[in-house]
Amino acid sequence: MKLAYSSNAYLRFSIEETIARIAALGYAGLELLADVPHAWPAGLLPERKESIRRCLAEHGLAIANVNGFMMHGVGDPRQPYWHPSWIEPDANYRAIRREHTCRALELAAELGGPSVQTEPGGPLPPGASWQAALATFHDALMPCVELAGKLGVLLLIEPEPGLLIERFEQYLELAQRVDSPWLGLNFDIGHAYCVGQEPREWIPRMAAHTRHYHIEDIAPSREHAHLVPGRGAIDFPAVLAAIRATGYDGWVTVELYPYVEDPDAAGREARECLERAMGGNDE
């Protein structure tokens, strides 16, 4: 396993300074936020992409994943980054999410990112049935899955509490419909804990689908609020042992977007906790 840190904790810093800070904390990789202020694909000029490439090379960081979930760049006042979702009633509004995801896939291909993760359908619209919303999600997603295959970049679904797909059984239903090797699972350890799906039990069950992990702690109440690993109730030695037992040797990305006040301190504490849980540096 290789540890990365998501740049979405560094919303008050440029992407270049974020790269330097994450490297200084001892992480091997960075999850690149495909959003403002870091790498909003619709407005990212070639010279900005080149600056990101140079900075990554200078600091010896790899891109672990591209985060295409958050969409602050749209500026939708209704709800931070969930809208526009894949299942908006307005097809034209849904299309904004689709086009953003296509651009994020192209950005990942240009910068050498192996995958892009996206939201699991968004909030269920009032009066809509789950099955009808899943069909809408599938239809909206398929052009992006096809593009992912052409580009050689994985498109990952991240189940999240309160959104259309929040449980692994629901992800499996979507995956069966899509039936593509370019669709995968972004297994978020904290999200699984929030919905009562114990991570250590589900890690082996979902290993065939998992292409990337997010990791954070969650309080014993299972409230969906990301905490620095070690401050909540998740048993990280057991979780990391379960991941290792599957033979997974890819990226595990720390995601601590609530810690914008001091992302360095949060990231340092998280890395130290996870390395202790792994029995030392796993590199």
Backbone bond lengths (Angstrom), bond angles and torsions (degrees), N, CA, C in turn:
res aa  C-N    CA-C-N  psi(-1)  N-CA   C-N-CA  omega(-1)  CA-C   N-CA-C  phi
1 M - - - 1.467 - - 1.513 110.98 -
2 K 1.304 115.18 145.98 1.459 121.39 179.37 1.524 108.12 -124.59
3 L 1.333 116.68 133.81 1.455 121.10 -177.40 1.527 111.91 -91.60
4 A 1.331 115.30 132.96 1.461 122.77 174.09 1.525 108.29 -127.06
5 Y 1.314 115.07 166.94 1.470 121.46 179.52 1.522 106.75 -130.22
6 S 1.325 116.94 132.43 1.455 120.49 -178.73 1.522 111.03 -76.39
7 S 1.322 114.97 135.81 1.467 119.34 179.55 1.519 112.15 -71.06
8 N 1.343 118.68 -6.07 1.467 118.64 -179.15 1.522 113.20 -71.90
9 A 1.341 117.73 -4.30 1.464 120.19 170.87 1.531 111.94 -82.79
10 Y 1.328 116.51 -9.48 1.468 121.86 -171.93 1.532 112.12 -113.68
11 L 1.321 115.82 46.09 1.459 119.15 -177.04 1.528 113.08 -68.66
12 R 1.319 117.87 -11.95 1.463 120.76 179.40 1.524 112.57 -98.75
13 F 1.325 116.29 10.15 1.460 120.99 -177.57 1.529 109.99 -129.88
14 S 1.316 116.10 153.35 1.459 120.65 172.63 1.523 109.10 -66.52
15 I 1.322 117.11 162.38 1.457 119.66 178.96 1.531 110.47 -66.13
16 E 1.331 117.84 -34.35 1.466 119.20 179.35 1.526 111.37 -64.55
17 E 1.337 117.10 -44.71 1.464 119.01 178.15 1.516 110.94 -68.10
18 T 1.325 116.87 -35.34 1.462 120.71 177.14 1.520 111.00 -60.70
19 I 1.320 117.17 -45.52 1.467 120.75 178.38 1.522 110.47 -58.51
20 A 1.325 116.70 -46.20 1.462 120.54 -179.38 1.525 111.39 -61.79
21 R 1.328 116.84 -41.57 1.461 120.21 -178.25 1.530 111.79 -69.24
22 I 1.320 117.24 -41.73 1.462 119.76 -179.76 1.530 110.42 -66.09
23 A 1.310 117.16 -39.72 1.461 120.21 176.48 1.529 110.83 -62.59
24 A 1.325 116.74 -41.46 1.469 120.65 -179.51 1.523 112.31 -64.54
25 L 1.334 117.48 -24.83 1.462 120.92 178.30 1.527 112.40 -77.42
26 G 1.317 117.33 -10.96 1.459 120.55 177.50 1.509 115.66 98.69
27 Y 1.339 117.52 9.43 1.463 120.01 176.73 1.523 110.09 -78.00
28 A 1.331 115.87 151.00 1.453 121.14 178.70 1.522 112.19 -89.71
29 G 1.343 115.95 -20.63 1.453 119.09 -175.75 1.507 112.81 -142.12
30 L 1.332 114.51 168.87 1.455 123.25 179.70 1.520 108.32 -133.69
31 E 1.324 116.12 135.77 1.461 120.15 168.22 1.521 107.11 -91.17
32 L 1.323 115.65 120.70 1.462 121.26 -174.38 1.518 110.34 -87.04
33 L 1.322 116.35 124.13 1.451 122.55 177.67 1.524 109.79 -78.25
34 A 1.341 115.85 114.06 1.468 120.87 177.91 1.524 108.89 -84.57
35 D 1.305 115.23 63.41 1.461 122.49 -174.54 1.521 107.67 -160.56
36 V 1.320 115.86 170.92 1.461 119.38 172.94 1.531 107.98 -70.31
37 P 1.323 119.25 143.90 1.467 127.85 3.58 1.527 113.75 -96.05
38 H 1.334 118.80 15.25 1.465 119.53 -170.03 1.522 114.72 -98.59
39 A 1.336 118.13 -58.10 1.466 118.50 -173.23 1.523 110.11 -153.35
40 W 1.335 116.60 59.09 1.462 121.14 177.25 1.524 107.46 -67.32
41 P 1.327 117.96 110.64 1.470 119.92 -167.99 1.528 114.37 -59.74
42 A 1.329 117.71 -35.81 1.467 119.95 -175.80 1.522 112.44 -64.56
43 G 1.316 118.00 -22.56 1.461 120.03 -177.12 1.514 114.33 -122.04
44 L 1.333 116.88 16.45 1.459 120.08 -174.77 1.532 110.10 -90.40
45 L 1.322 116.44 107.84 1.454 121.69 -177.92 1.529 111.13 -74.83
46 P 1.327 117.62 157.69 1.470 120.51 -178.87 1.524 113.62 -54.26
47 E 1.342 117.00 -37.92 1.469 118.42 -179.53 1.531 112.07 -67.67
48 R 1.331 117.09 -29.81 1.469 119.68 176.54 1.531 110.27 -71.14
49 K 1.323 116.84 -38.85 1.462 119.69 176.43 1.525 110.59 -62.85
50 E 1.315 116.07 -42.06 1.452 119.54 179.00 1.523 111.47 -64.75
51 S 1.318 116.87 -36.50 1.469 120.45 176.85 1.526 110.81 -62.37
52 I 1.335 116.37 -40.90 1.471 120.08 177.66 1.525 110.18 -63.60
53 R 1.323 117.03 -45.11 1.476 120.64 179.01 1.519 110.87 -58.10
54 R 1.335 116.48 -48.14 1.462 120.60 -177.72 1.519 110.94 -62.55
55 C 1.332 115.95 -42.33 1.464 119.63 -176.91 1.532 110.95 -67.54
56 L 1.314 117.36 -40.89 1.463 120.58 176.40 1.527 110.39 -60.38
57 A 1.315 116.64 -45.63 1.465 120.28 -179.46 1.528 111.27 -64.43
58 E 1.316 115.95 -41.97 1.468 120.42 -179.03 1.525 111.64 -60.61
59 H 1.332 116.36 -37.31 1.462 120.33 -175.96 1.529 113.40 -100.63
60 G 1.322 116.77 3.17 1.459 120.07 174.68 1.515 114.57 68.14
61 L 1.337 116.89 31.09 1.463 121.05 179.45 1.520 110.28 -102.96
62 A 1.329 115.64 143.69 1.457 121.88 172.71 1.523 109.09 -102.93
63 I 1.335 116.87 156.05 1.463 120.53 172.03 1.523 107.90 -84.94
64 A 1.318 116.29 116.70 1.461 121.69 -179.86 1.526 111.57 -79.03
65 N 1.331 116.07 -33.46 1.456 122.43 -173.88 1.521 106.82 -171.74
66 V 1.318 116.33 156.66 1.464 121.25 172.12 1.520 107.53 -109.10
67 N 1.318 116.34 124.18 1.459 122.14 -178.84 1.518 108.99 -86.08
68 G 1.351 115.46 102.79 1.458 121.09 177.23 1.506 112.72 -101.62
69 F 1.328 117.14 11.57 1.466 123.44 -177.79 1.522 110.75 -74.56
70 M 1.327 116.04 -49.86 1.461 121.10 -172.89 1.530 110.67 -79.78
71 M 1.338 116.22 138.53 1.460 120.95 -178.02 1.526 111.32 -135.95
72 H 1.320 117.27 52.83 1.459 120.55 174.61 1.522 111.29 -60.93
73 G 1.330 116.64 -26.56 1.452 121.12 -176.62 1.518 114.05 -61.63
74 V 1.333 116.91 -23.86 1.461 120.32 178.22 1.526 110.83 -72.40
75 G 1.346 116.07 -32.40 1.464 120.33 179.13 1.503 113.47 74.13
76 D 1.328 117.55 29.08 1.464 120.54 178.21 1.528 109.17 -70.18
77 P 1.339 118.11 121.28 1.469 119.95 -175.48 1.518 114.15 -76.99
78 R 1.335 118.82 -10.09 1.464 119.56 -173.81 1.517 112.90 -71.72
79 Q 1.317 116.85 -37.09 1.459 119.75 -176.08 1.521 108.46 -165.93
80 P 1.326 118.68 134.79 1.456 119.93 -178.98 1.528 112.07 -60.15
81 Y 1.279 117.10 124.37 1.461 130.44 166.46 1.525 117.51 58.15
82 W 1.320 121.14 -11.60 1.473 120.56 175.98 1.525 111.78 -76.64
83 H 1.301 117.05 -26.15 1.457 121.39 -179.87 1.525 109.47 -111.86
84 P 1.321 115.66 142.62 1.457 128.20 -1.42 1.524 111.79 -72.45
85 S 1.320 116.36 140.14 1.455 121.24 179.79 1.523 110.33 -100.15
86 W 1.328 115.50 176.69 1.455 121.64 177.75 1.526 112.67 -71.30
87 I 1.321 117.78 -15.11 1.470 120.39 -171.85 1.521 112.25 -123.70
88 E 1.327 116.96 28.00 1.459 120.01 174.69 1.527 110.16 -59.37
89 P 1.321 119.42 142.80 1.469 120.51 175.27 1.524 113.26 -60.20
90 D 1.327 117.12 -31.55 1.459 122.33 -179.57 1.535 109.22 -86.62
91 A 1.322 117.37 115.59 1.464 121.45 -177.51 1.524 112.06 -61.07
92 N 1.327 117.10 -35.46 1.460 119.81 179.38 1.522 111.58 -66.92
93 Y 1.339 115.29 -34.32 1.462 118.80 178.13 1.525 110.49 -73.10
94 R 1.351 117.38 -37.97 1.462 120.91 174.69 1.523 110.88 -57.79
95 A 1.318 115.38 -37.27 1.464 120.16 -175.46 1.526 112.27 -61.76
96 I 1.319 117.45 -26.00 1.466 119.85 177.95 1.524 109.95 -64.44
97 R 1.330 116.59 -41.67 1.474 120.68 176.94 1.530 110.25 -63.99
98 R 1.326 116.84 -43.22 1.466 120.20 -179.12 1.529 110.56 -61.91
99 E 1.325 116.48 -47.69 1.462 119.34 -177.39 1.527 111.36 -66.64
100 H 1.323 116.93 -36.83 1.462 119.68 176.11 1.520 110.48 -61.10
101 T 1.323 116.57 -42.38 1.460 120.38 -178.49 1.522 110.95 -66.64
102 C 1.313 117.06 -39.93 1.470 119.73 175.61 1.528 110.89 -61.12
103 R 1.309 116.44 -42.71 1.472 119.56 178.56 1.532 111.04 -65.25
104 A 1.339 117.14 -38.08 1.465 120.47 178.21 1.530 110.62 -64.33
105 L 1.325 117.32 -39.27 1.468 120.94 176.37 1.523 110.56 -62.66
106 E 1.318 117.23 -43.23 1.467 120.72 178.57 1.524 110.85 -64.40
107 L 1.336 116.38 -39.03 1.459 120.32 177.76 1.524 110.76 -63.46
108 A 1.332 116.78 -44.56 1.464 120.18 178.19 1.523 110.94 -59.05
109 A 1.330 116.94 -42.50 1.458 120.24 179.48 1.529 111.10 -63.27
110 E 1.318 116.93 -40.39 1.464 120.99 -179.34 1.523 112.09 -67.20
111 L 1.341 116.97 -37.52 1.465 120.95 -173.68 1.528 113.47 -97.10
112 G 1.326 117.14 -3.61 1.457 119.13 178.53 1.512 114.38 88.15
113 G 1.334 117.92 20.41 1.460 120.67 176.53 1.520 110.07 -80.08
114 P 1.328 119.02 137.28 1.463 120.78 -175.92 1.518 114.29 -78.81
115 S 1.341 117.14 -19.42 1.467 119.51 -171.43 1.522 110.32 -157.50
116 V 1.338 113.28 161.64 1.471 122.33 173.25 1.518 106.27 -130.19
117 Q 1.341 117.40 131.04 1.460 118.45 174.96 1.515 109.58 -105.47
118 T 1.331 114.80 146.27 1.447 121.10 -177.97 1.524 109.89 -131.62
119 E 1.314 114.97 170.90 1.456 120.12 -178.86 1.529 110.54 -71.53
120 P 1.336 117.48 155.53 1.464 121.33 -176.17 1.526 112.55 -90.56
121 G 1.324 116.35 50.76 1.456 119.89 174.92 1.505 116.30 101.48
122 G 1.314 118.44 -23.27 1.451 120.67 -179.27 1.522 112.88 87.29
123 P 1.320 117.61 178.19 1.472 121.18 179.14 1.523 110.75 -68.42
124 L 1.317 117.06 141.17 1.463 121.38 178.92 1.532 108.99 -66.90
125 P 1.345 118.54 123.15 1.467 120.06 179.80 1.529 111.38 -63.09
126 P 1.323 118.04 148.38 1.468 121.19 178.60 1.528 111.66 -54.05
127 G 1.321 116.08 131.12 1.456 121.23 177.24 1.510 115.41 82.72
128 A 1.325 118.40 -6.17 1.468 121.10 -178.55 1.522 110.37 -85.57
129 S 1.325 116.76 145.83 1.459 120.91 173.95 1.525 109.21 -84.70
130 W 1.338 115.80 152.69 1.466 119.78 -179.54 1.524 110.62 -62.45
131 Q 1.311 118.09 -44.06 1.461 121.14 -177.74 1.528 111.57 -64.60
132 A 1.329 117.34 -40.48 1.460 119.85 178.09 1.525 110.52 -64.91
133 A 1.325 116.68 -40.36 1.466 120.22 178.71 1.527 110.52 -65.99
134 L 1.335 117.18 -37.82 1.462 119.98 178.08 1.530 110.50 -63.14
135 A 1.320 117.13 -39.50 1.461 120.53 177.68 1.527 110.79 -63.42
136 T 1.328 116.64 -40.66 1.467 120.56 177.09 1.522 110.54 -63.68
137 F 1.324 116.15 -43.31 1.471 121.27 178.35 1.523 110.21 -59.29
138 H 1.323 116.25 -48.91 1.460 120.72 -179.93 1.523 111.37 -56.00
139 D 1.325 116.80 -48.99 1.460 120.47 -176.20 1.524 111.90 -65.19
140 A 1.329 115.92 -38.56 1.465 119.54 179.55 1.527 111.49 -70.50
141 L 1.323 116.06 -32.54 1.468 121.65 -174.57 1.527 112.97 -77.39
142 M 1.326 117.73 -30.82 1.461 120.76 -169.46 1.531 114.51 -57.76
143 P 1.334 120.79 -40.07 1.471 117.78 176.89 1.531 112.51 -60.07
144 C 1.324 116.62 -32.88 1.466 120.44 178.73 1.523 110.83 -72.56
145 V 1.324 117.46 -38.02 1.465 120.96 176.93 1.525 109.66 -62.12
146 E 1.319 116.22 -42.92 1.470 120.40 178.85 1.523 110.92 -62.95
147 L 1.330 116.81 -41.67 1.462 120.33 177.99 1.528 110.27 -65.88
148 A 1.321 117.36 -39.99 1.465 120.92 178.54 1.525 110.49 -55.92
149 G 1.332 116.44 -43.82 1.455 120.22 178.77 1.521 112.14 -63.06
150 K 1.320 117.07 -41.55 1.464 120.76 179.77 1.523 111.26 -64.92
151 L 1.335 116.46 -36.35 1.467 120.99 -177.13 1.522 113.30 -87.11
152 G 1.328 117.26 -17.38 1.458 120.48 -176.14 1.520 112.89 75.22
153 V 1.329 116.44 31.88 1.472 122.39 179.17 1.522 108.21 -120.74
154 L 1.320 117.76 131.30 1.460 121.68 179.53 1.524 111.02 -72.46
155 L 1.323 117.02 141.72 1.456 122.75 172.63 1.521 107.24 -107.92
156 L 1.331 116.83 119.40 1.457 122.09 -172.00 1.526 111.50 -111.89
157 I 1.325 115.62 136.11 1.456 122.38 175.51 1.524 108.27 -97.70
158 E 1.313 116.11 133.00 1.467 121.88 -179.06 1.529 110.18 -113.78
159 P 1.333 118.53 97.87 1.460 119.62 175.76 1.530 111.22 -54.41
160 E 1.336 115.05 139.22 1.466 119.73 -177.55 1.521 110.06 -142.95
161 P 1.334 117.57 138.43 1.474 120.27 178.24 1.525 111.62 -55.38
162 G 1.330 115.62 132.86 1.451 120.81 175.31 1.509 115.18 88.56
163 L 1.330 118.47 -6.96 1.455 121.19 178.51 1.529 109.67 -105.51
164 L 1.323 116.77 176.72 1.463 120.67 -171.22 1.525 112.09 -53.47
165 I 1.322 116.72 -49.81 1.463 121.30 177.92 1.516 107.46 -107.52
166 E 1.316 115.45 107.64 1.460 119.67 178.87 1.520 112.66 -119.22
167 R 1.325 117.49 -11.36 1.461 122.33 -178.86 1.526 109.32 -123.32
168 F 1.327 115.41 155.99 1.452 119.61 -174.98 1.526 112.52 -67.46
169 E 1.321 117.92 -31.78 1.464 119.48 176.99 1.527 110.73 -61.36
170 Q 1.318 115.78 -35.56 1.460 120.41 178.66 1.527 110.95 -70.06
171 Y 1.339 116.22 -39.94 1.460 119.05 174.69 1.523 110.88 -59.32
172 L 1.322 117.35 -43.02 1.463 120.93 -178.32 1.527 111.57 -62.90
173 E 1.331 117.06 -34.30 1.452 119.50 177.69 1.527 110.20 -65.88
174 L 1.333 117.05 -42.11 1.461 119.58 176.60 1.527 110.70 -64.58
175 A 1.339 116.71 -45.68 1.463 120.55 -177.39 1.527 111.12 -59.74
176 Q 1.323 117.14 -37.44 1.455 120.66 178.25 1.527 111.07 -64.81
177 R 1.325 116.33 -39.19 1.467 119.94 178.11 1.523 111.63 -66.81
178 V 1.311 116.17 -42.74 1.470 120.50 -176.43 1.527 110.72 -71.45
179 D 1.339 116.20 -45.85 1.470 122.75 176.07 1.524 111.84 52.00
180 S 1.336 115.56 58.96 1.462 121.04 178.83 1.522 109.64 -139.24
181 P 1.348 117.35 138.17 1.467 119.68 176.29 1.521 112.86 -69.40
182 W 1.333 117.14 -9.57 1.466 120.52 -178.74 1.520 112.40 -91.89
183 L 1.326 116.86 -2.42 1.466 121.50 172.04 1.520 108.48 -99.86
184 G 1.327 117.07 133.76 1.457 120.81 179.30 1.511 110.98 -144.07
185 L 1.313 114.24 -177.30 1.465 122.62 -177.28 1.516 110.78 -107.79
186 N 1.327 115.91 130.29 1.465 120.82 164.14 1.521 105.79 -95.66
187 F 1.311 116.76 103.98 1.463 123.34 -175.05 1.522 108.07 -83.57
188 D 1.319 116.50 107.27 1.466 121.37 178.12 1.526 107.93 -94.23
189 I 1.326 115.67 113.54 1.467 121.56 -175.20 1.521 110.94 -59.31
190 G 1.314 117.65 -45.71 1.461 121.03 -178.49 1.509 113.04 -66.43
191 H 1.328 117.27 -39.27 1.463 120.40 179.62 1.524 110.60 -63.48
192 A 1.331 116.23 -41.85 1.467 119.41 178.10 1.524 110.10 -60.02
193 Y 1.310 116.43 -43.87 1.470 120.31 179.94 1.523 110.88 -62.73
194 C 1.330 116.87 -38.71 1.465 120.91 -178.41 1.531 111.88 -60.46
195 V 1.334 117.33 -38.24 1.472 120.09 -176.48 1.529 112.21 -94.69
196 G 1.328 116.87 12.86 1.456 120.92 174.39 1.512 114.82 79.98
197 Q 1.330 117.67 16.27 1.457 120.88 175.65 1.528 107.83 -101.42
198 E 1.314 115.63 96.06 1.464 121.38 -171.12 1.532 110.18 -56.59
199 P 1.334 117.44 121.29 1.466 120.05 -173.89 1.522 114.20 -54.37
200 R 1.321 117.84 -43.37 1.471 118.11 -175.50 1.527 111.89 -64.74
201 E 1.324 117.51 -25.54 1.461 121.33 178.39 1.531 111.77 -82.20
202 W 1.331 116.20 -34.53 1.461 119.70 -175.38 1.514 113.28 -89.53
203 I 1.311 118.52 -19.33 1.475 120.49 178.92 1.527 111.07 -57.18
204 P 1.341 119.96 -50.71 1.471 117.75 177.99 1.522 113.59 -66.97
205 R 1.331 116.86 -33.11 1.469 119.81 -179.60 1.525 112.15 -65.44
206 M 1.338 115.68 -34.30 1.463 120.24 -175.47 1.528 113.12 -102.53
207 A 1.317 117.03 7.33 1.468 120.59 -173.95 1.524 112.44 -58.41
208 A 1.334 117.39 -35.11 1.465 120.03 -178.39 1.528 112.30 -67.39
209 H 1.328 116.85 -19.62 1.464 121.45 -178.31 1.530 112.79 -104.29
210 T 1.330 117.73 -22.21 1.466 121.58 -170.97 1.517 111.26 -75.61
211 R 1.316 115.33 126.26 1.466 121.36 178.92 1.528 112.35 -117.80
212 H 1.326 117.09 -8.46 1.467 121.22 -179.08 1.523 107.02 -166.02
213 Y 1.327 116.22 150.14 1.465 121.36 177.00 1.523 110.37 -120.08
214 H 1.333 115.12 140.36 1.463 122.50 161.49 1.521 107.37 -103.05
215 I 1.320 114.96 146.66 1.457 118.25 -178.64 1.523 110.32 -141.14
216 E 1.305 115.31 135.49 1.464 124.47 176.13 1.519 106.42 -162.65
217 D 1.312 117.12 167.95 1.457 120.56 177.63 1.529 109.63 -96.84
218 I 1.338 115.07 161.86 1.460 122.79 179.34 1.527 107.53 -138.40
219 A 1.323 116.16 144.14 1.469 121.12 179.99 1.531 110.94 -65.65
220 P 1.342 117.80 159.77 1.465 120.73 177.71 1.532 113.52 -56.94
221 S 1.328 117.59 -24.52 1.467 121.60 178.31 1.528 112.86 -68.52
222 R 1.330 116.78 -12.86 1.469 124.87 -176.13 1.534 112.30 65.67
223 E 1.315 116.94 18.42 1.463 120.46 173.73 1.522 109.31 -64.61
224 H 1.350 115.80 138.59 1.457 119.71 -178.81 1.528 110.02 -77.70
225 A 1.314 114.64 85.22 1.457 122.41 176.16 1.523 106.72 -145.30
226 H 1.334 116.54 115.26 1.456 120.91 -174.67 1.527 110.82 -67.73
227 L 1.332 115.15 131.15 1.454 122.83 176.92 1.520 109.73 -120.51
228 V 1.316 115.94 155.19 1.460 121.15 173.84 1.528 108.74 -61.14
229 P 1.326 118.96 132.51 1.464 120.60 176.56 1.529 111.73 -50.77
230 G 1.344 114.25 132.19 1.455 121.09 -176.90 1.505 113.70 103.01
231 R 1.350 117.20 -13.56 1.462 120.35 -179.01 1.525 113.06 -99.49
232 G 1.307 118.05 -5.38 1.458 121.35 -176.81 1.512 112.45 -120.96
233 A 1.338 116.03 -145.17 1.460 121.47 -170.21 1.526 114.19 -109.67
234 I 1.316 118.98 -2.87 1.464 120.75 -175.97 1.530 110.47 -75.88
235 D 1.318 115.21 136.36 1.464 122.74 179.87 1.530 107.91 -87.65
236 F 1.322 117.09 91.49 1.457 119.92 -173.85 1.526 114.28 -69.81
237 P 1.337 120.99 -37.14 1.475 117.67 174.21 1.526 112.02 -56.20
238 A 1.348 117.22 -42.22 1.462 120.43 179.68 1.525 111.18 -68.15
239 V 1.333 117.04 -41.69 1.462 121.19 -179.78 1.530 110.68 -63.18
240 L 1.312 117.26 -48.37 1.458 120.61 -177.22 1.521 111.50 -68.70
241 A 1.337 117.19 -34.43 1.465 120.08 175.14 1.525 110.35 -64.32
242 A 1.337 116.54 -38.28 1.466 120.04 178.88 1.520 110.64 -65.81
243 I 1.335 117.35 -40.85 1.468 120.35 177.32 1.522 109.97 -62.85
244 R 1.318 116.18 -47.09 1.462 120.40 -179.06 1.525 110.95 -60.31
245 A 1.326 117.25 -38.55 1.471 121.22 -177.57 1.527 112.66 -64.80
246 T 1.332 117.50 -22.22 1.469 120.01 178.28 1.526 111.85 -78.87
247 G 1.336 116.90 -11.22 1.457 121.04 -176.04 1.519 113.72 87.48
248 Y 1.337 116.51 5.99 1.472 120.57 179.79 1.519 109.93 -65.39
249 D 1.332 116.56 128.82 1.469 120.21 179.25 1.523 111.54 -127.09
250 G 1.337 115.99 22.43 1.455 120.55 -179.00 1.518 113.15 -93.66
251 W 1.345 114.87 -151.80 1.460 121.43 -172.75 1.526 112.21 -89.69
252 V 1.324 114.16 139.67 1.463 123.41 168.83 1.520 105.59 -119.31
253 T 1.330 116.07 112.42 1.465 121.01 -172.91 1.521 111.24 -103.17
254 V 1.311 115.38 125.00 1.465 122.33 174.74 1.529 107.73 -74.72
255 E 1.341 116.25 126.49 1.470 120.02 -178.86 1.529 109.43 -121.58
256 L 1.322 115.42 107.56 1.468 121.21 -174.01 1.528 110.98 -131.97
257 Y 1.331 116.69 51.94 1.463 120.49 -177.25 1.524 115.10 -60.60
258 P 1.372 120.28 -21.39 1.470 116.81 176.99 1.528 114.19 -71.59
259 Y 1.345 117.71 -9.13 1.464 120.47 -170.68 1.525 112.54 -99.81
260 V 1.331 115.93 42.60 1.460 119.81 -178.12 1.527 112.75 -67.00
261 E 1.323 117.54 -20.36 1.472 120.03 179.94 1.520 111.26 -66.64
262 D 1.337 117.35 -37.72 1.463 121.02 179.41 1.525 109.49 -151.37
263 P 1.334 116.90 73.08 1.468 119.56 -177.45 1.519 113.49 -66.02
264 D 1.329 116.98 -27.00 1.463 119.22 178.61 1.532 110.92 -64.20
265 A 1.316 116.65 -48.82 1.460 120.30 -178.55 1.526 110.66 -63.42
266 A 1.328 116.89 -41.90 1.464 120.28 179.06 1.520 110.92 -64.05
267 G 1.320 116.72 -44.11 1.457 120.46 -179.01 1.512 112.64 -66.80
268 R 1.330 116.96 -37.53 1.465 120.68 178.53 1.526 110.43 -65.75
269 E 1.334 115.90 -46.24 1.457 120.53 179.32 1.534 110.99 -62.00
270 A 1.335 116.54 -40.83 1.461 120.67 179.52 1.521 111.15 -63.80
271 R 1.321 117.53 -46.72 1.463 120.41 -179.19 1.518 111.43 -61.27
272 E 1.327 116.34 -43.60 1.461 119.71 -179.89 1.526 111.27 -62.87
273 C 1.333 116.51 -41.52 1.469 120.71 178.90 1.530 110.64 -63.29
274 L 1.319 116.58 -46.36 1.462 120.20 -176.11 1.532 111.39 -69.66
275 E 1.308 116.82 -36.85 1.457 118.62 177.44 1.530 111.39 -67.28
276 R 1.318 117.56 -37.96 1.489 119.52 173.26 1.522 109.56 -61.38
277 A 1.316 116.72 -43.21 1.470 120.68 -178.01 1.520 111.49 -64.51
278 M 1.340 116.60 -29.50 1.461 120.71 178.24 1.534 111.65 -86.48
279 G 1.329 116.53 -4.55 1.456 119.47 -178.96 1.503 112.78 81.85
280 G 1.339 116.12 28.84 1.460 120.81 -179.14 1.508 109.72 122.65
281 N 1.295 117.45 177.63 1.461 122.84 179.98 1.516 109.52 -64.95
282 D 1.330 117.11 125.68 1.468 121.58 -175.61 1.517 112.77 -84.59
283 E 1.298 117.00 -0.38 1.469 119.54 -177.77 1.513 110.31 -67.37
